[in-house]
């Protein structure tokens, strides 16, 4: 629920997820 209230957190999390998938 905390991430939902944090757009920036979701953005950073998405970048990290994409990076892991890219590697």
PDBQT receptor file of N, H, CA, C and O in Angstrom, charges set to zero:
ATOM      1  N   UNK A   1       0.837  -1.207   0.000  1.00  0.00    +0.000 N 
ATOM      2  CA  UNK A   1       0.000   0.000   0.000  1.00  0.00    +0.000 C 
ATOM      3  C   UNK A   1       0.869   1.253   0.000  1.00  0.00    +0.000 C 
ATOM      4  O   UNK A   1       0.479   2.291  -0.535  1.00  0.00    +0.000 OA
ATOM      5  N   UNK A   2       2.026   1.149   0.593  1.00  0.00    +0.000 N 
ATOM      6  H   UNK A   2       2.343   0.306   1.027  1.00  0.00    +0.000 HD
ATOM      7  CA  UNK A   2       2.913   2.313   0.658  1.00  0.00    +0.000 C 
ATOM      8  C   UNK A   2       3.383   2.702  -0.746  1.00  0.00    +0.000 C 
ATOM      9  O   UNK A   2       3.493   3.885  -1.068  1.00  0.00    +0.000 OA
ATOM     10  N   UNK A   3       3.658   1.694  -1.575  1.00  0.00    +0.000 N 
ATOM     11  H   UNK A   3       3.568   0.733  -1.314  1.00  0.00    +0.000 HD
ATOM     12  CA  UNK A   3       4.117   1.993  -2.935  1.00  0.00    +0.000 C 
ATOM     13  C   UNK A   3       3.021   2.699  -3.719  1.00  0.00    +0.000 C 
ATOM     14  O   UNK A   3       3.298   3.596  -4.516  1.00  0.00    +0.000 OA
ATOM     15  N   UNK A   4       1.773   2.290  -3.489  1.00  0.00    +0.000 N 
ATOM     16  H   UNK A   4       1.549   1.562  -2.841  1.00  0.00    +0.000 HD
ATOM     17  CA  UNK A   4       0.657   2.912  -4.220  1.00  0.00    +0.000 C 
ATOM     18  C   UNK A   4       0.579   4.398  -3.905  1.00  0.00    +0.000 C 
ATOM     19  O   UNK A   4       0.182   5.200  -4.750  1.00  0.00    +0.000 OA
ATOM     20  N   UNK A   5       0.960   4.758  -2.691  1.00  0.00    +0.000 N 
ATOM     21  H   UNK A   5       1.283   4.107  -2.005  1.00  0.00    +0.000 HD
ATOM     22  CA  UNK A   5       0.888   6.171  -2.289  1.00  0.00    +0.000 C 
ATOM     23  C   UNK A   5       2.156   6.904  -2.715  1.00  0.00    +0.000 C 
ATOM     24  O   UNK A   5       2.265   8.120  -2.558  1.00  0.00    +0.000 OA
ATOM     25  N   UNK A   6       3.118   6.148  -3.259  1.00  0.00    +0.000 N 
ATOM     26  H   UNK A   6       3.030   5.160  -3.387  1.00  0.00    +0.000 HD
ATOM     27  CA  UNK A   6       4.391   6.759  -3.668  1.00  0.00    +0.000 C 
ATOM     28  C   UNK A   6       4.632   6.544  -5.159  1.00  0.00    +0.000 C 
ATOM     29  O   UNK A   6       5.234   5.544  -5.550  1.00  0.00    +0.000 OA
ATOM     30  N   UNK A   7       4.167   7.472  -5.992  1.00  0.00    +0.000 N 
ATOM     31  H   UNK A   7       3.678   8.284  -5.675  1.00  0.00    +0.000 HD
ATOM     32  CA  UNK A   7       4.393   7.345  -7.449  1.00  0.00    +0.000 C 
ATOM     33  C   UNK A   7       5.871   7.212  -7.771  1.00  0.00    +0.000 C 
ATOM     34  O   UNK A   7       6.253   6.448  -8.656  1.00  0.00    +0.000 OA
ATOM     35  N   UNK A   8       6.701   7.957  -7.050  1.00  0.00    +0.000 N 
ATOM     36  H   UNK A   8       6.390   8.578  -6.330  1.00  0.00    +0.000 HD
ATOM     37  CA  UNK A   8       8.142   7.910  -7.300  1.00  0.00    +0.000 C 
ATOM     38  C   UNK A   8       8.680   6.517  -6.984  1.00  0.00    +0.000 C 
ATOM     39  O   UNK A   8       9.529   5.995  -7.707  1.00  0.00    +0.000 OA
ATOM     40  N   UNK A   9       8.191   5.927  -5.918  1.00  0.00    +0.000 N 
ATOM     41  H   UNK A   9       7.502   6.351  -5.331  1.00  0.00    +0.000 HD
ATOM     42  CA  UNK A   9       8.637   4.586  -5.539  1.00  0.00    +0.000 C 
ATOM     43  C   UNK A   9       8.299   3.574  -6.622  1.00  0.00    +0.000 C 
ATOM     44  O   UNK A   9       9.100   2.694  -6.936  1.00  0.00    +0.000 OA
ATOM     45  N   UNK A  10       7.102   3.707  -7.191  1.00  0.00    +0.000 N 
ATOM     46  H   UNK A  10       6.452   4.422  -6.936  1.00  0.00    +0.000 HD
ATOM     47  CA  UNK A  10       6.699   2.788  -8.260  1.00  0.00    +0.000 C 
ATOM     48  C   UNK A  10       7.604   2.978  -9.472  1.00  0.00    +0.000 C 
ATOM     49  O   UNK A  10       8.012   2.011 -10.115  1.00  0.00    +0.000 OA
ATOM     50  N   UNK A  11       7.913   4.236  -9.773  1.00  0.00    +0.000 N 
ATOM     51  H   UNK A  11       7.582   5.021  -9.250  1.00  0.00    +0.000 HD
ATOM     52  CA  UNK A  11       8.768   4.554 -10.928  1.00  0.00    +0.000 C 
ATOM     53  C   UNK A  11      10.146   3.914 -10.755  1.00  0.00    +0.000 C 
ATOM     54  O   UNK A  11      10.659   3.271 -11.670  1.00  0.00    +0.000 OA
ATOM     55  N   UNK A  12      10.735   4.096  -9.580  1.00  0.00    +0.000 N 
ATOM     56  H   UNK A  12      10.318   4.618  -8.837  1.00  0.00    +0.000 HD
ATOM     57  CA  UNK A  12      12.068   3.530  -9.319  1.00  0.00    +0.000 C 
ATOM     58  C   UNK A  12      12.001   2.010  -9.348  1.00  0.00    +0.000 C 
ATOM     59  O   UNK A  12      12.884   1.355  -9.902  1.00  0.00    +0.000 OA
ATOM     60  N   UNK A  13      10.946   1.445  -8.748  1.00  0.00    +0.000 N 
ATOM     61  H   UNK A  13      10.228   1.977  -8.298  1.00  0.00    +0.000 HD
ATOM     62  CA  UNK A  13      10.800  -0.006  -8.710  1.00  0.00    +0.000 C 
ATOM     63  C   UNK A  13      10.681  -0.567 -10.120  1.00  0.00    +0.000 C 
ATOM     64  O   UNK A  13      11.234  -1.623 -10.425  1.00  0.00    +0.000 OA
ATOM     65  N   UNK A  14       9.958   0.144 -10.974  1.00  0.00    +0.000 N 
ATOM     66  H   UNK A  14       9.509   1.002 -10.726  1.00  0.00    +0.000 HD
ATOM     67  CA  UNK A  14       9.786  -0.308 -12.361  1.00  0.00    +0.000 C 
ATOM     68  C   UNK A  14      11.129  -0.300 -13.087  1.00  0.00    +0.000 C 
ATOM     69  O   UNK A  14      11.418  -1.205 -13.870  1.00  0.00    +0.000 OA
ATOM     70  N   UNK A  15      11.941   0.709 -12.832  1.00  0.00    +0.000 N 
ATOM     71  H   UNK A  15      11.706   1.444 -12.196  1.00  0.00    +0.000 HD
ATOM     72  CA  UNK A  15      13.260   0.796 -13.481  1.00  0.00    +0.000 C 
ATOM     73  C   UNK A  15      14.139  -0.370 -13.026  1.00  0.00    +0.000 C 
ATOM     74  O   UNK A  15      14.799  -1.013 -13.842  1.00  0.00    +0.000 OA
ATOM     75  N   UNK A  16      14.142  -0.634 -11.731  1.00  0.00    +0.000 N 
ATOM     76  H   UNK A  16      13.606  -0.111 -11.068  1.00  0.00    +0.000 HD
ATOM     77  CA  UNK A  16      14.964  -1.728 -11.211  1.00  0.00    +0.000 C 
ATOM     78  C   UNK A  16      14.496  -3.059 -11.784  1.00  0.00    +0.000 C 
ATOM     79  O   UNK A  16      15.311  -3.915 -12.128  1.00  0.00    +0.000 OA
ATOM     80  N   UNK A  17      13.166  -3.231 -11.888  1.00  0.00    +0.000 N 
ATOM     81  H   UNK A  17      12.504  -2.536 -11.608  1.00  0.00    +0.000 HD
ATOM     82  CA  UNK A  17      12.618  -4.470 -12.425  1.00  0.00    +0.000 C 
ATOM     83  C   UNK A  17      13.028  -4.640 -13.882  1.00  0.00    +0.000 C 
ATOM     84  O   UNK A  17      13.422  -5.728 -14.303  1.00  0.00    +0.000 OA
ATOM     85  N   UNK A  18      12.932  -3.557 -14.648  1.00  0.00    +0.000 N 
ATOM     86  H   UNK A  18      12.612  -2.673 -14.307  1.00  0.00    +0.000 HD
ATOM     87  CA  UNK A  18      13.301  -3.601 -16.068  1.00  0.00    +0.000 C 
ATOM     88  C   UNK A  18      14.788  -3.913 -16.213  1.00  0.00    +0.000 C 
ATOM     89  O   UNK A  18      15.192  -4.645 -17.116  1.00  0.00    +0.000 OA
ATOM     90  N   UNK A  19      15.588  -3.359 -15.327  1.00  0.00    +0.000 N 
ATOM     91  H   UNK A  19      15.260  -2.764 -14.592  1.00  0.00    +0.000 HD
ATOM     92  CA  UNK A  19      17.045  -3.593 -15.397  1.00  0.00    +0.000 C 
ATOM     93  C   UNK A  19      17.337  -5.068 -15.153  1.00  0.00    +0.000 C 
ATOM     94  O   UNK A  19      18.151  -5.663 -15.860  1.00  0.00    +0.000 OA
ATOM     95  N   UNK A  20      16.684  -5.659 -14.166  1.00  0.00    +0.000 N 
ATOM     96  H   UNK A  20      16.023  -5.175 -13.592  1.00  0.00    +0.000 HD
ATOM     97  CA  UNK A  20      16.920  -7.071 -13.870  1.00  0.00    +0.000 C 
ATOM     98  C   UNK A  20      16.467  -7.935 -15.041  1.00  0.00    +0.000 C 
ATOM     99  O   UNK A  20      17.134  -8.910 -15.389  1.00  0.00    +0.000 OA
ATOM    100  N   UNK A  21      15.352  -7.587 -15.641  1.00  0.00    +0.000 N 
ATOM    101  H   UNK A  21      14.811  -6.795 -15.358  1.00  0.00    +0.000 HD
ATOM    102  CA  UNK A  21      14.844  -8.360 -16.770  1.00  0.00    +0.000 C 
ATOM    103  C   UNK A  21      15.758  -8.178 -17.974  1.00  0.00    +0.000 C 
ATOM    104  O   UNK A  21      15.944  -9.106 -18.761  1.00  0.00    +0.000 OA
ATOM    105  N   UNK A  22      16.328  -6.988 -18.120  1.00  0.00    +0.000 N 
ATOM    106  H   UNK A  22      16.178  -6.234 -17.481  1.00  0.00    +0.000 HD
ATOM    107  CA  UNK A  22      17.233  -6.716 -19.234  1.00  0.00    +0.000 C 
ATOM    108  C   UNK A  22      18.498  -7.547 -19.120  1.00  0.00    +0.000 C 
ATOM    109  O   UNK A  22      19.014  -8.039 -20.123  1.00  0.00    +0.000 OA
ATOM    110  N   UNK A  23      18.994  -7.704 -17.914  1.00  0.00    +0.000 N 
ATOM    111  H   UNK A  23      18.575  -7.304 -17.099  1.00  0.00    +0.000 HD
ATOM    112  CA  UNK A  23      20.207  -8.483 -17.716  1.00  0.00    +0.000 C 
ATOM    113  C   UNK A  23      19.886  -9.962 -17.851  1.00  0.00    +0.000 C 
ATOM    114  O   UNK A  23      20.776 -10.802 -17.719  1.00  0.00    +0.000 OA
TER     115      UNK A  23
